[in-house]
Amino acid sequence: MINKISIKNIASYGEIPAVLETDRKINLIYGLNGTGKTTLSNYLQDKNNVSFSDCLISGLSTEKILVYNQRFVSDNFYQDTQRGIFSLKSENKVAKEKIDIATQEIKKLENQLKNTELETGSEFELEKKQEDINILQTRSEEKTWKIKDNYYGGDRILEFCLDGKIGSKKSLFDYILKLQKPNNKPRKSIEALKKEAESTQGENAKSYDDRSVKKVSFAFWEIENQEIFEEVIIGNENSQVAYLINKLDISDWVKRGKEFLNEPKEKNGICPFCQQKTITKKLHQEIQDYFDETYRNKITLLEDFDKEYGKEYQAIKNLETEFLKINFIKNKENDFKLLFKNLIDKLSNNRQKTSNKIKHPNIIINLESSILEQNALNDFLDTIIEEIKTHNEKIKNKQKTKEQIIKDFWEIMRWDYDQTIENYTIQSSNLKKEKSDIEVKILEFKRKINDQRGIIQEEQKEMVNIQDAIDAINSELIFFGLDGFSIVPAGEKSYKLKRPNEDVAKFETLSEGEKTVISFLYFLELCKGKENDDEVVNEKIVVIDDPISSLSHMYVFNIAQLIRKNFFNDDYKQVFILTHNLYFFHELLHKQTDNNSRLFRLSRSNFSQLSVMNRKDIQNEYQSYWQILRDYDEGKATEVILANAMRNILERFFGFIEKSDFSELTKKLEKDEKNNFFVRYINKESHSDPINISDSKEIDPQIFKEAFKKIFKDSGFEAHYNQMMNLNNPNPINWGKAQH
């Protein structure tokens, strides 16, 4: 059963869909010509046509849709014969009983398929599982689409990693879903990849000279291991002053003072310590003898070690700034500074100790080995050198480098989005398993249904005929008073039209009314019967599009009675009837309740729109044409429909009151040349047919509205015009002339 129809982007339907929602068996749709009724019926007749690709229909199951419209007439009656309609004879009671039992069993099985309370394996549940799968897929796609948002577009350096993978959210998700999750967390980070991409793929990519990185080559430990630093250095112990100097442990003090001690010439010299003339030549010589050549050589050696050590220490210390100018070291500045500081601090401490040893040769110092710190720094510099070489190799093989960056990027993405992918994989697997279980149950139901259809087809072979439909159609033709032609067999499986004195009656030779009646009666019997002798159809939806064009009111009444008698019953799942005729619309509504029917209105301004209509909204036909004029002022009707409504109003009003006066009135209008097209249009005999307008662009709505109002004013019916155009005063029509 159809519960929703949505039509857009076809014929008079625009981008905003026109939607019909219903839960009723009988659906009556009123709309003037040009509002989109034919397009709606064509869609229901051929819903898989590519022209209706933007249209949707929901609620259908296995029902067969039968549509009566101009296309149906063209397909079946503009050739010499018509397809036969197969009916079932009731004489074979045994076969009929088997068919009835099989039919009831099919209905039971189909109801179980639809009803979740009876069967968990219903098609409804199947749709729900698929919907759950789609929702899971959509949510997962939304999450992984953030990859595109984060890394693609603008000046994002890694966007080349996404090339060819972001055609849609689905394509991106499917790609990452197929990737193997890394065994361990990727070693590289996105920031590292960005730097690598920028340095090897960007505009400023270039090679570097690894020789610019100089390792610390001086062997500091060779000085640090010298035994002289642990030696107590004192003067000549044979000197007469040696005992006193050693006893008082003042060799350092004496040594410093010695620099200020001059040899006396004649008298005693001044002591640099007490500033008294106590230094004799002999004492001066004894002091000189204490600091003999051996002592001086050791001091010189200490000074040489200290000088060399200090020189190399200072040279390395000055390299820090130069090192940090190298990008590869700058990128690891914290690591470098820590290693560099460890070495410099060790060298600095040792240098202070050597300086102190020179000042105090008699003290013992222990220099700490700097070999570990020096090796650590050099190891770091080795990695930098290797990085530079690796970088240069990447520059040399740019494409290979790019491919590796892409590989590393997707390994990171696969790791980062593992929770989303794992969640999707597990839930999707479970849902697909549940769906598969339901499909197995549904297939079993359908197998049982097909078994019952096979029974029906087998039993129908003894019962089908095409004569019953012929008899029914001819009987109705007589009821309509059409005895100038009939329908007769044309072979075993077809019909033809026949006049009493002719073998074949061409459909084209019939009047418009006759064409409508015979084609509709044929459609009526087709709905009752079958198109093929082995066809099995359990549920039918009937769509009837304006079956009363060019018919007299008596025929309109009879067609309405046929529809009510044959279609408003339990033989059909659902019925849709579209019409522009309010009289016909009223006849169909007779004895219908809101519980089993729903009313809709098709209207058109720029585009066709559907809306629910209440019974109280239904006017007589004359009032409905005035409503169109009011709709136009509100932007709800087109110029073509506006002009048709004006012509219908004038024909009905002046045809009922004073036809001769109307002719005189139009002659007056023609005196103003701008009204010529208006007069020519409203004087055409046909009515309510937009195809009679050769070019709707000729219609100037303002001229038409002014001329239309002038007719009522000149004829003395301006009050009637004012009353009908008053939206807030829908009172009964005042047919009398205005009082002057």
C-alpha positions in Angstrom: 0.0 0.0 0.0 1.4 3.4 -1.0 1.9 5.6 2.0 4.0 8.4 0.4 4.6 9.8 -3.1 7.3 12.6 -3.6 7.6 14.2 -7.1 10.2 16.8 -8.1 12.3 18.0 -11.1 9.9 16.7 -13.7 7.4 18.6 -16.0 5.6 21.2 -13.8 7.2 19.9 -10.6 10.2 21.9 -9.3 13.2 21.4 -6.9 11.0 21.4 -3.8 9.1 18.1 -3.9 5.3 17.9 -4.0 4.5 15.3 -1.4 1.3 13.2 -1.0 1.1 11.2 2.3 -1.8 8.9 2.9 -2.9 6.0 5.0 -6.3 5.7 3.3 -7.7 3.2 0.8 -9.4 5.8 -1.4 -7.5 9.0 -2.4 -9.3 11.7 -4.5 -7.1 14.4 -6.0 -8.6 17.6 -7.5 -6.6 19.9 -9.8 -7.3 22.0 -12.8 -5.7 21.2 -16.2 -2.0 22.2 -16.2 -1.5 21.5 -12.5 0.4 18.2 -12.9 -2.2 15.4 -12.7 -0.9 13.6 -15.8 2.7 13.7 -14.6 1.6 12.1 -11.3 -0.3 9.3 -13.1 2.6 8.8 -15.5 5.0 8.3 -12.6 2.7 5.7 -10.9 2.4 4.0 -14.3 6.2 4.0 -15.0 8.0 4.7 -11.8 11.3 3.2 -12.9 11.6 5.5 -15.9 14.9 7.5 -15.7 12.8 10.7 -16.1 11.5 10.2 -12.6 14.9 9.6 -11.0 14.3 12.4 -8.4 10.9 11.0 -7.5 10.2 8.6 -4.6 7.4 6.2 -3.6 7.2 4.2 -0.4 5.0 1.6 1.1 4.7 -0.6 -2.0 5.1 -4.3 -1.6 4.0 -6.8 -4.2 1.0 -4.8 -5.3 0.4 -4.3 -9.1 -0.4 -0.8 -10.1 -3.0 -0.3 -12.9 -3.2 3.2 -14.4 -5.9 4.7 -16.6 -4.7 7.8 -18.4 -4.0 9.0 -22.0 -1.0 6.8 -22.2 -3.1 3.8 -21.4 -5.5 4.7 -24.1 -2.7 5.2 -26.7 -1.0 2.0 -25.8 -4.2 -0.1 -26.1 -6.5 1.4 -28.7 -4.6 3.0 -31.5 -4.1 -0.3 -33.3 -6.5 -2.8 -34.9 -6.7 -5.2 -31.9 -6.6 -5.0 -28.2 -5.1 -7.5 -25.8 -7.6 -10.0 -24.4 -8.6 -9.8 -20.7 -8.6 -13.1 -19.0 -11.4 -14.0 -16.6 -12.0 -17.1 -14.6 -15.1 -19.2 -15.2 -16.9 -20.4 -12.1 -18.3 -23.7 -13.4 -15.2 -25.7 -12.4 -15.9 -25.7 -8.7 -13.0 -28.0 -7.8 -10.5 -25.8 -9.5 -12.1 -22.7 -8.1 -11.9 -24.0 -4.6 -8.2 -24.9 -5.0 -7.5 -21.4 -6.4 -9.4 -19.8 -3.5 -7.5 -21.8 -0.9 -4.2 -21.0 -2.5 -5.1 -17.3 -2.8 -6.0 -17.2 0.9 -2.7 -18.9 1.8 -0.8 -16.4 -0.3 -2.5 -13.5 1.6 -1.7 -15.2 4.9 2.0 -15.6 4.0 2.3 -12.1 2.7 0.7 -10.7 5.8 3.2 -12.6 7.9 6.0 -11.2 5.8 4.9 -7.6 6.6 3.9 -8.1 10.2 6.8 -8.0 12.7 4.5 -9.3 15.5 3.9 -12.5 13.6 7.3 -13.1 12.1 10.7 -11.7 13.0 11.8 -12.6 9.5 9.5 -9.9 7.9 10.5 -7.7 5.0 9.9 -4.8 7.4 12.6 -6.1 9.7 14.8 -6.7 6.7 14.4 -3.0 5.7 15.1 -2.0 9.3 18.3 -4.0 9.4 19.4 -2.5 6.1 18.6 0.9 7.5 20.7 0.2 10.6 23.6 -0.9 8.4 23.2 2.3 6.3 23.1 4.5 9.5 26.2 2.7 10.9 28.0 3.2 7.6 27.0 6.9 7.4 28.1 7.6 11.0 31.5 5.9 10.4 31.9 7.8 7.1 31.3 11.0 8.9 34.0 10.3 11.4 36.7 9.3 8.9 35.7 12.3 6.7 37.5 14.4 9.4 40.7 13.2 7.8 39.7 15.3 4.7 38.7 18.3 6.8 42.0 18.2 8.7 44.5 17.5 6.0 43.1 18.7 2.6 42.8 22.1 1.1 44.5 25.4 1.6 48.3 25.3 2.2 48.2 21.9 4.0 51.4 20.2 3.2 50.1 16.6 3.4 47.1 17.0 1.2 48.8 15.0 -1.6 48.3 11.9 0.7 44.6 12.2 0.1 44.7 12.5 -3.7 42.3 10.0 -5.4 40.8 9.0 -2.1 38.2 11.7 -1.2 35.8 11.5 -4.1 33.1 10.9 -1.6 32.8 10.1 2.1 32.1 6.5 1.2 35.2 6.2 -1.0 37.4 7.5 1.8 35.9 5.2 4.4 36.1 2.2 2.1 39.8 2.9 1.5 40.8 3.2 5.2 38.6 0.2 6.0 40.7 -2.0 3.7 44.0 -1.0 5.3 45.8 -3.4 7.6 46.2 -2.1 11.1 50.0 -1.8 12.0 51.2 -4.2 14.7 52.7 -1.4 16.7 52.0 2.3 17.0 53.6 4.1 14.1 57.0 5.5 14.9 56.6 8.7 13.1 54.1 11.4 14.0 52.0 13.6 11.8 54.2 16.6 12.7 57.3 14.7 11.7 55.6 13.8 8.4 54.7 17.4 7.8 58.3 18.5 8.3 59.6 15.7 6.1 57.1 16.6 3.3 57.9 20.2 3.6 61.7 19.6 3.4 61.6 17.0 0.6 58.5 17.9 -1.4 58.0 21.6 -0.8 59.2 24.6 -2.9 62.2 25.1 -0.6 63.3 21.5 -0.6 67.1 21.2 -1.0 70.2 19.1 -0.2 72.7 19.8 2.6 76.4 19.2 3.1 76.8 16.6 5.9 80.5 17.7 6.2 79.3 20.8 7.9 78.7 18.8 11.0 82.1 18.5 12.8 82.4 16.0 15.6 84.5 16.7 18.7 87.8 15.0 17.8 90.2 16.2 20.5 91.2 13.4 23.0 90.6 15.3 26.3 90.9 12.1 28.3 94.6 11.9 27.4 95.2 15.0 29.5 92.6 14.0 32.1 94.6 10.8 32.7 98.0 12.4 33.3 99.5 11.3 36.6 101.1 14.7 37.3 97.7 16.0 38.5 97.8 13.5 41.4 101.5 14.3 42.2 102.4 16.6 45.2 104.9 19.0 43.6 107.4 20.6 46.0 110.9 22.2 45.7 114.4 20.9 46.3 114.4 19.2 49.7 118.2 19.8 50.0 117.7 23.5 50.2 118.3 24.9 53.7 114.8 26.5 53.6 113.1 23.3 52.4 112.5 22.0 55.9 110.8 25.2 57.0 108.8 25.6 53.8 107.6 22.0 53.9 106.9 22.1 57.6 104.8 25.2 57.2 103.3 24.0 53.9 103.9 27.4 52.4 105.6 26.5 49.1 102.7 28.0 47.1 102.9 31.2 49.2 106.7 31.4 48.8 106.4 30.6 45.1 104.1 33.5 44.5 106.2 35.8 46.6 109.3 34.7 44.7 108.0 36.6 41.7 108.5 39.8 43.7 111.8 38.8 45.2 114.8 40.6 43.7 118.5 39.5 44.4 120.2 42.0 46.9 123.2 43.8 45.5 125.2 45.0 48.5 122.9 45.1 51.4 119.9 43.0 52.4 117.0 43.2 50.1 113.4 44.0 51.1 111.2 40.9 51.8 108.1 40.9 49.7 106.1 39.4 52.6 107.1 41.6 55.6 108.6 44.5 53.7 111.7 44.5 55.9 115.3 44.3 54.8 115.7 40.7 55.7 116.6 39.1 52.4 120.3 38.4 52.2 122.1 37.1 49.2 122.4 33.7 50.7 118.7 33.5 51.6 117.8 34.6 48.2 120.0 31.9 46.7 118.5 29.3 49.1 115.0 30.2 47.9 116.0 30.0 44.3 117.6 26.6 45.0 114.4 25.3 46.5 112.5 26.0 43.2 115.0 24.0 41.1 114.8 22.9 37.5 112.9 19.8 38.3 110.2 21.8 40.0 110.1 24.3 37.2 109.8 21.6 34.6 106.8 20.0 36.3 105.1 23.4 36.6 105.8 24.0 32.9 104.2 20.7 32.1 101.2 21.5 34.1 100.9 24.8 32.4 101.2 23.2 29.0 98.4 20.7 29.8 96.2 23.4 31.2 96.8 25.6 28.1 96.0 22.9 25.6 93.0 21.7 27.6 91.6 25.2 27.9 92.2 26.0 24.2 90.3 22.9 23.0 87.6 23.5 25.6 87.1 27.1 24.5 87.0 26.0 20.8 84.2 23.5 21.5 82.3 26.0 23.6 82.3 28.5 20.7 80.8 25.9 18.4 77.4 25.9 20.0 76.0 28.8 18.0 77.3 27.3 14.8 75.8 23.9 15.5 72.4 25.4 16.1 72.5 27.0 12.7 72.1 23.5 11.2 68.4 22.8 10.7 68.7 19.1 11.6 70.3 20.0 14.9 67.9 22.9 15.5 65.0 20.5 15.1 66.4 18.6 18.1 67.6 21.6 20.0 66.7 20.3 23.4 68.5 17.0 23.0 71.6 18.8 21.5 71.8 21.4 24.3 71.6 18.8 27.0 74.4 16.7 25.5 76.5 19.7 24.7 76.0 21.2 28.2 77.0 17.8 29.8 80.3 17.9 28.0 81.0 21.6 28.5 80.2 21.3 32.2 82.6 18.4 32.6 85.4 20.2 30.7 84.8 23.4 32.6 85.1 21.7 36.0 88.3 19.9 34.9 89.7 23.2 33.6 89.1 24.9 37.0 90.9 22.0 38.7 94.0 22.3 36.4 94.2 26.0 36.9 94.1 25.4 40.7 96.8 22.8 40.4 99.2 25.3 38.8 98.5 27.7 41.6 98.9 25.0 44.2 101.3 22.4 42.8 101.5 20.5 46.1 97.7 19.6 46.0 96.3 16.4 44.5 93.5 16.8 41.9 91.4 14.1 40.2 90.1 15.1 36.8 86.8 13.4 35.8 86.9 11.6 32.4 84.8 13.4 29.8 84.9 10.5 27.4 81.3 9.4 28.0 79.9 12.9 27.4 82.1 13.4 24.4 81.0 10.1 22.9 77.4 10.8 23.6 77.6 14.2 21.8 79.5 12.6 18.9 76.9 9.8 18.7 74.2 12.5 18.5 76.2 14.3 15.7 76.6 10.9 13.9 72.7 10.6 13.8 72.5 14.1 12.5 75.0 13.3 9.8 73.0 10.2 8.9 69.8 12.2 8.8 71.4 14.7 6.4 72.5 11.8 4.2 69.1 10.3 4.4 67.5 13.6 3.6 69.8 14.1 0.6 68.9 10.6 -0.6 65.2 11.5 -0.3 65.7 14.6 -2.3 67.5 12.5 -4.9 64.6 10.1 -5.0 61.7 12.5 -4.5 58.9 10.3 -5.9 59.9 7.3 -3.7 60.1 9.6 -0.7 56.6 10.9 -1.5 55.2 7.3 -1.7 56.7 6.5 1.7 55.2 9.6 3.3 51.8 8.6 1.9 52.3 5.0 3.3 53.3 6.4 6.7 50.4 8.8 6.7 47.8 6.1 6.2 49.4 3.9 8.8 48.9 6.7 11.3 45.3 7.3 10.1 44.6 3.6 10.4 46.0 3.5 13.9 44.2 6.7 15.0 40.8 5.6 13.6 41.1 2.0 14.7 38.2 2.4 17.2 35.9 3.7 14.5 36.9 0.9 12.1 36.7 -1.9 14.7 33.3 -0.7 15.9 32.0 -0.6 12.3 33.5 -4.0 11.5 32.0 -5.7 14.5 28.6 -4.1 14.4 28.3 -4.4 10.6 29.2 -8.1 10.8 26.5 -8.6 13.4 23.9 -6.7 11.5 24.7 -8.4 8.2 24.4 -11.8 9.9 21.0 -10.8 11.3 20.0 -9.5 7.9 21.1 -12.7 6.3 19.1 -14.7 8.8 16.0 -12.7 7.9 16.6 -13.0 4.2 16.7 -16.8 4.6 13.4 -16.7 6.3 11.9 -14.4 3.7 13.2 -16.6 0.9 11.4 -19.5 2.6 8.2 -17.4 2.7 8.5 -16.5 -0.9 9.2 -20.1 -1.9 5.9 -21.1 -0.2 4.1 -18.2 -1.9 5.5 -19.3 -5.3 4.3 -22.8 -4.6 0.8 -21.5 -4.1 1.1 -19.4 -7.2 2.0 -22.5 -9.1 -1.2 -24.2 -7.9 -3.2 -21.2 -9.0 -1.6 -21.1 -12.4 -2.1 -24.8 -12.9 -5.8 -24.7 -11.9 -6.4 -21.5 -14.0 -5.6 -23.4 -17.2 -9.0 -25.1 -17.0 -10.9 -21.9 -16.2 -9.6 -18.8 -18.1 -11.5 -17.2 -20.9 -11.7 -13.8 -22.7 -15.4 -13.9 -23.4 -16.6 -12.8 -20.0 -14.9 -9.4 -20.3 -16.3 -9.0 -23.9 -19.8 -9.6 -22.6 -19.4 -7.2 -19.6 -18.0 -4.4 -21.8 -20.7 -4.7 -24.5 -23.4 -4.8 -21.7 -22.1 -1.5 -20.3 -21.9 0.1 -23.8 -25.6 -0.6 -24.2 -26.2 0.9 -20.7 -24.4 4.0 -21.8 -26.6 4.1 -25.0 -23.7 3.4 -27.3 -25.0 0.8 -29.7 -23.1 1.9 -32.8 -20.2 -0.4 -32.1 -19.2 -3.3 -29.9 -16.1 -5.3 -28.9 -15.6 -8.8 -30.3 -12.9 -11.6 -30.2 -10.0 -11.3 -32.7 -8.4 -14.6 -32.3 -7.8 -16.6 -29.1 -6.2 -13.8 -27.0 -7.3 -10.4 -28.4 -10.3 -8.1 -29.1 -11.3 -5.7 -31.8 -13.9 -3.0 -32.2 -16.7 -3.7 -34.7 -19.6 -1.7 -36.1 -22.8 -3.5 -37.2 -21.9 -3.3 -40.9 -18.1 -3.2 -40.7 -15.6 -5.9 -39.7 -13.4 -3.4 -37.9 -14.2 -0.1 -36.3 -11.2 2.2 -36.2 -10.8 3.8 -32.8 -9.9 7.1 -34.5 -13.4 7.2 -36.0 -15.2 7.2 -32.7 -16.3 10.4 -31.0 -14.3 11.7 -28.0 -17.0 10.6 -25.7 -17.1 7.1 -27.3 -13.4 6.8 -27.0 -13.5 7.7 -23.4 -16.3 5.2 -22.5 -14.9 2.2 -24.4 -11.3 2.7 -23.1 -12.5 3.1 -19.6 -14.8 0.0 -19.7 -11.8 -2.0 -21.1 -9.7 -0.7 -18.2 -12.4 -1.6 -15.7 -12.5 -5.2 -16.9 -8.7 -5.4 -17.0 -8.6 -4.4 -13.3 -11.1 -7.3 -12.6 -9.3 -9.8 -14.7 -5.7 -10.7 -15.8 -3.4 -9.5 -18.6 -2.1 -13.1 -19.2 -3.7 -16.5 -18.8 -1.1 -17.6 -16.3 -0.9 -14.3 -14.3 -1.3 -14.5 -10.6 -2.0 -11.1 -8.9 -3.2 -10.9 -5.4 -3.2 -7.2 -4.6 -3.9 -4.3 -7.0 -3.7 -0.5 -6.8 -5.8 1.4 -9.2 -5.0 4.9 -10.5 -7.6 6.7 -12.7 -6.6 10.1 -14.3 -9.6 12.3 -15.4 -11.8 9.6 -17.1 -14.5 12.1 -18.0 -13.0 14.6 -20.5 -15.5 15.6 -23.3 -18.3 13.6 -21.6 -21.8 14.9 -21.0 -23.0 15.2 -17.4 -25.0 12.0 -17.8 -21.9 10.1 -18.8 -19.9 11.7 -16.0 -22.6 10.5 -13.6 -22.5 7.0 -15.0 -18.6 6.8 -14.9 -18.7 8.0 -11.3 -21.2 5.3 -10.4 -19.1 2.6 -12.1 -16.0 3.7 -10.2 -17.9 3.7 -6.9 -19.5 0.3 -7.5 -16.4 -1.4 -8.8 -13.4 0.2 -7.1 -14.6 1.4 -3.7 -14.7 -2.1 -2.2 -12.4 -4.7 -0.8 -11.3 -6.1 -4.2 -8.5 -3.5 -4.4 -5.8 -2.6 -2.0 -5.9 1.2 -2.8 -7.4 3.6 -5.3 -6.2 7.0 -6.6 -8.5 9.2 -8.7 -7.4 12.5 -10.3 -9.9 15.0 -11.8 -10.4 18.6 -12.8 -14.2 18.3 -12.7 -15.9 19.3 -9.4 -19.2 17.6 -10.3 -17.4 14.3 -10.9 -15.4 15.0 -7.7 -18.7 15.5 -5.7 -20.2 12.3 -7.2 -17.2 10.2 -6.1 -17.4 11.7 -2.6 -21.0 10.5 -2.2 -21.4 8.4 0.9 -17.6 8.4 1.5 -16.3 9.0 5.0 -13.1 10.5 6.2 -12.2 7.1 7.7 -11.6 5.5 4.4 -10.8 8.4 2.0 -8.5 11.3 1.8 -8.8 14.4 -0.3 -6.0 16.3 -2.0 -5.6 19.4 -4.1 -3.1 19.9 -6.9 -2.3 23.6 -7.5 0.4 25.4 -9.4 2.1 28.8 -9.3 5.7 28.5 -10.5 5.6 24.8 -9.8 3.0 22.1 -8.9 2.2 21.5 -5.2 0.1 19.0 -3.4 -1.9 19.8 -0.3 -4.5 18.0 1.9 -8.1 19.3 1.3 -11.0 19.2 3.7 -14.5 18.6 2.6 -15.5 22.0 3.8 -12.9 23.5 1.3 -14.8 22.0 -1.7 -16.8 24.6 -3.6 -19.0 24.3 -6.6 -17.2 24.5 -9.9 -18.1 28.1 -10.5 -16.8 29.2 -7.2 -13.6 27.3 -7.7 -12.7 29.3 -10.8 -13.1 32.5 -8.8 -10.7 30.9 -6.2 -8.1 30.6 -8.9 -8.3 34.4 -9.6 -7.8 35.0 -5.9 -5.0 32.4 -5.8 -3.2 34.3 -8.7 -3.2 37.5 -6.6 -1.4 35.4 -3.9 1.1 33.9 -6.3 -0.5 30.5 -6.3 -1.6 30.2 -10.0 0.1 30.7 -13.4 -1.0 33.1 -16.2 -2.4 30.2 -18.3 -4.6 28.9 -15.4 -5.7 32.4 -14.7 -6.8 32.9 -18.3 -8.7 29.6 -18.4 -10.5 30.4 -15.1 -11.6 33.8 -16.6 -13.0 32.2 -19.7 -14.9 29.5 -17.7 -16.4 32.2 -15.4 -17.6 34.3 -18.3 -19.0 31.4 -20.2 -20.9 30.1 -17.2 -22.1 33.5 -15.9 -23.2 35.1 -19.1 -24.3 31.8 -20.7 -26.7 31.5 -17.8 -27.9 35.1 -17.7 -27.6 37.1 -21.0 -25.5 35.5 -23.8 -26.3 38.2 -26.3 -25.3 41.0 -24.0 -21.9 39.3 -23.6 -21.2 39.5 -27.4 -21.9 43.2 -27.3 -19.7 43.6 -24.3 -16.7 42.0 -26.1 -17.2 44.2 -29.1 -16.8 47.2 -26.9 -13.6 45.8 -25.5 -12.2 45.3 -29.0 -12.2 49.1 -29.5 -9.1 49.2 -27.4 -6.5 47.2 -29.4 -4.6 46.0 -26.3 -7.7 43.8 -25.5 -7.7 41.9 -28.8 -5.9 38.8 -27.6 -8.2 38.6 -24.5 -11.3 38.8 -26.6 -10.0 36.3 -29.1 -9.1 33.9 -26.3 -12.4 34.0 -24.3 -14.4 33.5 -27.5 -12.9 30.1 -28.2 -15.5 27.3 -27.9 -13.3 24.8 -25.9 -12.8 25.4 -22.3 -10.4 24.7 -19.5 -7.7 23.5 -21.9 -4.3 25.2 -21.7 -3.2 23.7 -25.1 -5.5 26.1 -26.9 -3.1 28.9 -26.0 -0.6 29.0 -28.8 1.9 31.0 -26.7 1.3 31.6 -23.1 3.8 34.5 -23.2 1.2 36.5 -25.1 -1.0 36.7 -22.0 -0.5 40.0 -20.2 -2.2 39.2 -16.8 -2.7 42.9 -16.0 -4.6 43.5 -19.3 -6.6 40.3 -18.8 -7.6 41.3 -15.3 -8.6 44.8 -16.3 -10.7 43.6 -19.3 -12.3 40.9 -17.2 -13.4 43.4 -14.5 -14.6 45.8 -17.1 -17.0 43.2 -18.6 -18.7 42.9 -15.2 -18.7 46.7 -14.6 -20.1 47.5 -18.1 -22.8 44.8 -17.7 -23.9 46.1 -14.4 -22.6 43.2 -12.4 -19.7 45.0 -10.6 -21.2 44.1 -7.2 -21.0 40.4 -8.1 -17.4 40.8 -9.2 -16.5 42.6 -6.0 -18.3 39.9 -3.9 -16.6 37.0 -5.6 -13.1 38.6 -5.4 -13.5 39.3 -1.7 -11.5 36.6 0.1 -13.2 37.3 3.4 -16.8 37.1 2.1 -17.5 33.7 0.5 -21.3 34.2 0.7 -23.8 32.7 -1.7 -23.6 34.2 -5.1 -25.7 37.3 -5.8 -26.8 36.8 -9.4 -28.8 40.0 -9.6 -27.6 43.2 -11.3 -26.2 46.0 -9.1 -28.7 48.7 -8.1 -27.9 52.0 -9.8 
